[in-house]
Amino acid sequence: MKKALLLVVCCIASAVLTSCKLQDKLFEKQTQSENMVFDNSEFDDVAANFEKALQSDPDFAQNYIDLSDSYISAGYPDKAIAVLYRGYEKTHDKIIENKINEFFTKYKYDFVSVDDASECENIFTLSEFNDLKSDDYVDFNAGIVLVNNKTHEKTLISIIKLKSQEDWNFAESDLDLIGRHFDKLLISAFYGPGKNISFIYDVFKNSIEELNSGLTFAAYSNDYLDCSEDFILAAPKAYDVESFVTLYWFDWNGNVINQIPNAAMTFTDDKLYYMTREEDENSRTFKIYSSDYNGQNSVLVSTIKGENKYKNMYCFFDSENEIKYVLNDEEGNSTEESMNLKEMHDVYLK
């Protein structure tokens, strides 16, 4: 019967994630689980019947839901959600979408550290530098797990191997699950002071897309890494208020869909505020804009301009609701002013 079960799983396999085995007792299946409705033979028969139904009518949403429910009952939540993803990709049925949302009220994704002996078919390597060729590195194996919120049982889905040339001892806390959009996870890996790699893990396709590839994120850490159903916003953090960077918006496939160069930013409850800096031999100018969170529909709300004697003027977001500008004139005198973001006005210093 085990062979029959394997055959059923293989029939639906391209979209079904393979369960992974760990030595750690945290990942041992609970043999007396209250969810274990079927014994092996019963599950073989149920899965086979649902698979036949899918083959005969692949556009019928309920077939995917029934098969998913059977996997949940048998203790395979990773296969259950994979079937739902497969069904939604095929049918785009609202019933399956609701079932996916219901699934994630009962389960969540998380990280655990795993040892080299842990077995998993889905293994990915992320290095601090794309051209990492040296054998002189430190590494850390992080497991992405699906956690039952009630029983706390963990199912290993993938192993992420982090490699770095720096003398950095990785920990679970160095991985941050920023958010989830349907079958994709937005994750940030911390490589020590000033170094991050952000990536999208596609659970359904078992693939990783690095957001940092080809971008000038080196020497910065992610100050803001935020996501919604429509986009991901990444803003590298500079080490001083004089450093302005490029703000990037990505879609959930990792493509850059918008960017604002030479800028700094902050959030409020309903708006994104960002400033750009311009300068020439006579003056320095900061322009502050408000916009939607996606960077669109921007409106210029303030211009702060200083003539050449204020060349050492700098401006920065001091808090979520305040902007500050500091003036250092040629005589060494320093002046600091601030404005509330809701009461922005133009400033011109001669």
C-alpha positions as CSV (number, residue, x, y, z in Angstrom):
1,M,0.0,0.0,0.0
2,K,2.9,2.3,0.6
3,K,3.9,1.9,-3.1
4,A,0.3,2.8,-4.1
5,L,0.5,5.9,-2.0
6,L,3.7,6.9,-3.5
7,L,2.2,6.4,-7.0
8,V,-0.7,8.7,-6.1
9,V,1.7,11.3,-4.8
10,C,3.8,11.1,-8.0
11,C,0.7,11.5,-10.1
12,I,0.0,14.9,-8.6
13,A,3.7,15.6,-8.0
14,S,4.7,18.5,-10.1
15,A,2.7,20.8,-7.8
16,V,2.9,18.8,-4.6
17,L,5.7,19.6,-2.3
18,T,7.7,16.6,-1.0
19,S,7.6,16.1,2.8
20,C,11.0,16.3,4.4
21,K,12.4,14.2,7.2
22,L,14.4,15.5,10.1
23,Q,16.3,13.7,12.8
24,D,15.1,16.3,15.4
25,K,12.1,15.1,17.4
26,L,10.4,18.4,16.8
27,F,9.6,17.1,13.3
28,E,8.4,13.6,14.3
29,K,4.9,12.9,13.1
30,Q,2.4,12.6,16.0
31,T,1.2,9.1,15.6
32,Q,-1.8,9.7,17.9
33,S,-2.7,13.1,16.3
34,E,-6.4,14.0,16.6
35,N,-6.3,14.8,12.9
36,M,-5.2,11.3,11.8
37,V,-8.5,10.1,10.5
38,F,-7.3,7.5,7.9
39,D,-4.9,4.6,8.3
40,N,-2.5,4.1,5.3
41,S,-4.9,1.8,3.4
42,E,-7.8,4.1,3.8
43,F,-5.7,7.1,2.7
44,D,-4.5,5.2,-0.3
45,D,-8.0,4.7,-1.4
46,V,-9.2,8.2,-0.7
47,A,-6.2,9.8,-2.5
48,A,-6.6,7.5,-5.5
49,N,-10.3,8.3,-5.8
50,F,-9.7,12.1,-5.6
51,E,-6.9,11.9,-8.2
52,K,-9.2,10.0,-10.6
53,A,-11.8,12.8,-10.1
54,L,-9.2,15.4,-10.8
55,Q,-8.1,13.7,-14.0
56,S,-11.7,13.4,-15.2
57,D,-12.6,17.0,-14.3
58,P,-9.5,19.2,-13.6
59,D,-11.6,22.4,-13.6
60,F,-13.9,21.4,-10.7
61,A,-12.7,23.2,-7.6
62,Q,-14.2,20.9,-5.1
63,N,-11.9,18.0,-6.3
64,Y,-8.8,19.9,-5.2
65,I,-10.4,20.8,-1.8
66,D,-11.4,17.2,-1.1
67,L,-7.8,16.0,-1.9
68,S,-6.4,18.8,0.2
69,D,-8.6,17.9,3.1
70,S,-7.5,14.2,2.9
71,Y,-3.8,15.3,3.1
72,I,-4.7,17.5,6.2
73,S,-6.4,14.5,7.8
74,A,-3.4,12.3,7.1
75,G,-0.9,14.8,8.6
76,Y,0.6,16.3,5.4
77,P,-0.2,20.0,5.4
78,D,2.6,20.8,3.0
79,K,0.9,18.6,0.4
80,A,-2.5,20.0,1.2
81,I,-1.5,23.6,0.5
82,A,0.3,22.5,-2.6
83,V,-2.8,20.9,-4.0
84,L,-4.8,24.1,-3.2
85,Y,-2.1,26.2,-5.0
86,R,-2.3,23.8,-8.0
87,G,-6.1,24.1,-8.0
88,Y,-6.1,27.8,-7.9
89,E,-3.6,28.1,-10.6
90,K,-5.8,25.9,-12.8
91,T,-9.2,27.3,-11.9
92,H,-8.8,30.7,-10.2
93,D,-11.9,29.7,-8.2
94,K,-12.9,31.9,-5.3
95,I,-13.8,28.8,-3.2
96,I,-10.2,27.6,-3.4
97,E,-8.8,31.1,-2.6
98,N,-11.0,31.1,0.5
99,K,-9.8,27.7,1.4
100,I,-6.2,28.9,1.1
101,N,-6.9,31.8,3.4
102,E,-8.6,29.5,5.9
103,F,-5.5,27.2,5.8
104,F,-3.3,30.1,6.9
105,T,-5.5,30.8,9.9
106,K,-4.4,27.3,11.1
107,Y,-0.8,27.2,9.8
108,K,2.1,29.7,9.5
109,Y,5.6,29.6,8.1
110,D,8.6,30.0,10.3
111,F,12.4,29.2,10.5
112,V,14.4,26.7,12.5
113,S,18.1,25.9,12.4
114,V,18.8,22.4,11.0
115,D,22.0,20.3,11.0
116,D,23.9,18.9,8.0
117,A,22.3,15.5,8.5
118,S,18.8,16.8,7.8
119,E,17.3,15.6,4.6
120,C,15.2,17.6,2.2
121,E,14.8,17.7,-1.5
122,N,14.3,21.5,-1.7
123,I,17.6,23.0,-0.8
124,F,18.8,26.5,-1.8
125,T,22.1,28.3,-1.3
126,L,22.3,32.0,-0.7
127,S,25.7,33.7,-0.5
128,E,26.6,37.2,0.6
129,F,28.3,37.7,-2.8
130,N,27.0,36.2,-6.0
131,D,30.5,35.3,-7.1
132,L,31.4,33.5,-3.9
133,K,34.0,30.9,-5.0
134,S,36.2,30.6,-1.9
135,D,36.1,27.5,0.4
136,D,36.9,29.8,3.3
137,Y,33.3,30.7,4.4
138,V,31.0,30.1,7.3
139,D,27.6,28.6,6.7
140,F,24.3,28.0,8.4
141,N,21.3,25.8,7.5
142,A,18.0,27.4,8.0
143,G,14.8,25.3,7.6
144,I,11.6,26.8,6.4
145,V,8.8,25.0,8.2
146,L,5.0,25.0,8.2
147,V,3.8,25.2,11.8
148,N,0.4,24.0,13.1
149,N,-0.7,26.9,15.3
150,K,-2.6,24.6,17.6
151,T,-0.3,21.6,18.0
152,H,2.9,23.4,17.1
153,E,3.9,20.4,14.9
154,K,6.4,21.4,12.3
155,T,6.8,20.2,8.7
156,L,10.0,21.0,7.0
157,I,9.5,22.4,3.5
158,S,12.9,23.7,2.4
159,I,16.5,24.2,3.6
160,I,18.2,27.5,3.0
161,K,22.0,27.3,3.2
162,L,23.5,30.7,4.1
163,K,27.1,31.2,3.2
164,S,29.3,34.2,4.0
165,Q,33.0,35.1,3.8
166,E,32.7,37.2,6.9
167,D,33.3,35.8,10.4
168,W,29.6,35.8,11.2
169,N,27.8,33.2,13.3
170,F,24.3,32.9,11.8
171,A,21.3,32.3,14.0
172,E,17.6,31.8,13.4
173,S,17.1,35.5,14.3
174,D,19.2,36.5,11.2
175,L,16.3,35.4,9.0
176,D,13.1,37.5,8.9
177,L,9.9,36.4,7.3
178,I,8.6,39.8,6.2
179,G,5.3,38.7,4.7
180,R,3.5,36.2,2.5
181,H,1.5,36.9,-0.7
182,F,-0.4,33.8,-1.7
183,D,2.2,31.1,-2.4
184,K,5.3,33.4,-2.1
185,L,7.3,34.3,1.0
186,L,9.3,37.5,1.3
187,I,12.4,36.8,3.4
188,S,15.4,38.8,4.5
189,A,18.7,37.2,5.6
190,F,21.0,39.3,7.8
191,Y,24.7,38.8,7.0
192,G,26.1,40.9,9.8
193,P,26.5,44.6,10.1
194,G,25.5,46.4,6.9
195,K,24.8,43.3,4.8
196,N,21.4,41.8,3.9
197,I,20.1,39.6,1.2
198,S,16.3,39.7,0.5
199,F,14.6,37.1,-1.6
200,I,11.2,35.7,-2.6
201,Y,10.7,32.0,-2.0
202,D,8.0,30.5,-4.2
203,V,6.6,27.7,-2.2
204,F,4.5,26.3,-5.1
205,K,7.4,26.2,-7.6
206,N,10.2,25.6,-5.1
207,S,12.3,28.5,-6.4
208,I,14.1,31.6,-5.0
209,E,14.4,35.0,-6.6
210,E,17.0,37.3,-4.9
211,L,15.9,40.9,-4.8
212,N,19.4,42.2,-4.2
213,S,20.9,40.6,-7.3
214,G,22.4,43.3,-9.6
215,L,21.5,46.1,-7.3
216,T,23.7,48.4,-5.3
217,F,22.6,47.2,-1.8
218,A,26.2,46.6,-0.8
219,A,27.3,48.4,2.4
220,Y,23.7,49.0,3.4
221,S,21.2,47.1,5.4
222,N,17.5,47.1,4.7
223,D,15.9,50.0,6.5
224,Y,12.4,49.3,5.1
225,L,11.3,46.1,3.5
226,D,7.6,46.1,3.2
227,C,5.0,44.2,1.1
228,S,1.4,44.3,0.0
229,E,-0.7,42.3,-2.4
230,D,0.6,44.3,-5.3
231,F,4.3,45.2,-4.6
232,I,7.4,45.0,-2.4
233,L,9.2,48.1,-1.3
234,A,12.9,47.9,-0.4
235,A,14.8,51.0,0.8
236,P,18.5,50.5,1.7
237,K,19.5,52.2,4.9
238,A,22.5,54.6,4.8
239,Y,24.8,55.1,7.7
240,D,24.5,58.8,7.9
241,V,21.9,61.5,7.1
242,E,23.9,62.7,4.1
243,S,23.5,59.4,2.2
244,F,20.6,59.1,-0.1
245,V,19.8,55.9,-1.9
246,T,17.5,54.4,-4.6
247,L,14.1,53.2,-3.5
248,Y,13.0,50.1,-5.3
249,W,9.5,48.7,-5.9
250,F,9.3,45.0,-7.0
251,D,6.4,42.9,-8.1
252,W,6.0,39.4,-6.5
253,N,8.1,37.9,-9.3
254,G,11.1,39.9,-8.3
255,N,11.0,42.4,-11.1
256,V,11.6,46.1,-10.5
257,I,8.4,48.0,-11.3
258,N,9.4,51.4,-10.0
259,Q,12.4,53.2,-8.5
260,I,13.3,56.7,-7.2
261,P,17.0,57.5,-7.2
262,N,18.9,59.7,-4.7
263,A,16.1,59.6,-2.1
264,A,15.1,59.0,1.5
265,M,11.7,58.0,2.8
266,T,9.3,57.4,5.7
267,F,5.8,56.1,6.2
268,T,2.8,57.6,7.9
269,D,-0.6,55.9,8.4
270,D,-1.9,56.8,5.0
271,K,1.0,58.1,2.9
272,L,4.6,57.5,1.9
273,Y,6.8,60.6,2.2
274,Y,10.1,60.8,0.3
275,M,12.7,63.4,-0.4
276,T,15.2,63.9,-3.2
277,R,18.4,66.0,-3.1
278,E,19.8,68.2,-5.8
279,E,22.8,70.5,-5.7
280,D,25.0,72.7,-7.9
281,E,27.8,75.1,-7.3
282,N,25.3,77.7,-5.9
283,S,22.8,75.9,-3.7
284,R,21.5,72.6,-2.3
285,T,17.8,71.7,-2.6
286,F,15.7,69.1,-0.9
287,K,12.3,68.3,-2.4
288,I,9.8,66.5,-0.3
289,Y,6.9,64.6,-1.8
290,S,3.9,62.7,-0.5
291,S,2.6,59.7,-2.5
292,D,0.7,56.4,-2.3
293,Y,2.7,53.5,-0.8
294,N,3.5,52.3,-4.3
295,G,5.2,55.6,-5.1
296,Q,2.5,56.8,-7.5
297,N,0.4,59.9,-7.4
298,S,3.2,61.9,-5.9
299,V,2.7,65.6,-4.9
300,L,5.4,68.1,-4.1
301,V,4.6,69.3,-0.6
302,S,7.8,71.2,0.3
303,T,11.1,72.6,-1.1
304,I,13.9,73.4,1.2
305,K,16.6,75.3,-0.5
306,G,19.8,76.9,0.8
307,E,22.3,79.1,-1.1
308,N,26.0,78.3,-1.3
309,K,26.8,79.5,2.2
310,Y,24.6,76.7,3.4
311,K,26.3,74.1,1.3
312,N,26.6,72.0,4.5
313,M,22.9,72.0,5.0
314,Y,21.3,68.5,5.3
315,C,17.7,67.4,5.7
316,F,16.3,64.1,7.1
317,F,13.2,62.4,8.4
318,D,13.5,62.5,12.1
319,S,10.4,60.5,13.0
320,E,7.2,59.3,11.3
321,N,5.7,62.7,11.6
322,E,8.6,65.1,11.5
323,I,11.4,66.3,9.1
324,K,14.5,68.2,10.3
325,Y,17.0,70.3,8.4
326,V,20.3,71.5,9.9
327,L,22.2,74.4,8.6
328,N,26.0,75.0,9.0
329,D,27.1,78.3,7.6
330,E,30.6,79.4,6.6
331,E,31.2,80.9,10.1
332,G,30.5,77.6,11.7
333,N,27.2,78.5,13.1
334,S,24.7,75.7,13.3
335,T,20.9,76.0,13.2
336,E,18.3,73.2,13.4
337,E,14.7,73.5,12.4
338,S,11.9,71.0,12.1
339,M,8.5,70.7,10.4
340,N,5.5,68.4,10.9
341,L,4.8,66.4,7.8
342,K,1.2,67.5,7.9
343,E,2.2,71.2,7.9
344,M,4.8,71.2,5.2
345,H,5.8,74.5,3.6
346,D,8.6,75.9,1.4
347,V,11.9,77.2,3.0
348,Y,14.4,79.3,1.1
349,L,17.5,80.3,2.9
350,K,19.6,83.1,1.4
